[in-house]
């Protein structure tokens, strides 16, 4: 993955660029001259590991900050829970509704007194500024905070799940699944890169585009990739066969938000996911798996993408909260197990 792509965000904006100055202090400057969206780089990318120049792996030392609406943060929480790391990495949660401030931020308004009970802060930007007082980018989630100094130490959402799956292995629960098998890592990495560019970030390229050409290019790439994965899943229960891998987690985080948010908010309106027979069955299969559906809050997703302020401040437009979707449909029969010879969804190393 290139440096230009290493950043996360859950902010949204419709394609109304004609009336908004891209250099306004109330708007992100993450656009190329052709109107396409170009993510800011991650600021804190020191890896976790055992070397002196890496972040030490210690139980109880870090707090993971997330938002239920954010796909980049959601996938780190899914992996954390599946692997049993919830016992050693605490979790803080910000509201899906952004605060009205001169800058874009996340706030702990869901907690008593509007303050994170462990960090004692109101806004995510506080741990960014404490780590780097000169930081001027957007404070993003997920972010790992070192509880020894309450500073942000890693917001590298692209690699965070891989750290959880590998160097955090000493703290995995008994019989934890292998989401990142060594024999498949090169293939997983390659597929993850495609999923990132065309789907995970692809929906944002559609929604954030400030030119018709940039929007249509991202739109075409998004649905071409979804068509490709639809075909791949005609004979495979999961992306790499019988078992769930890191790639499935990454794809799920976008698919679960697609119909409720991206289809309308980001103009990704060629097809709903439930109109792809195999992707729809696949999505329900994952949703019904512990770690996936039980960490998914569609109400928070809708609130963020349809009601919350975005990368624009004080736009003053009317916002409507969609009534759907009907959550009960995620519990309908999927029959995906018929594609697999194994009764288990996860690969367990004996």
Order of alpha helices (4+ residues) and beta strands (2+ residues): beta-alpha-beta-alpha-beta-beta-alpha-alpha-alpha-alpha-alpha-alpha-alpha
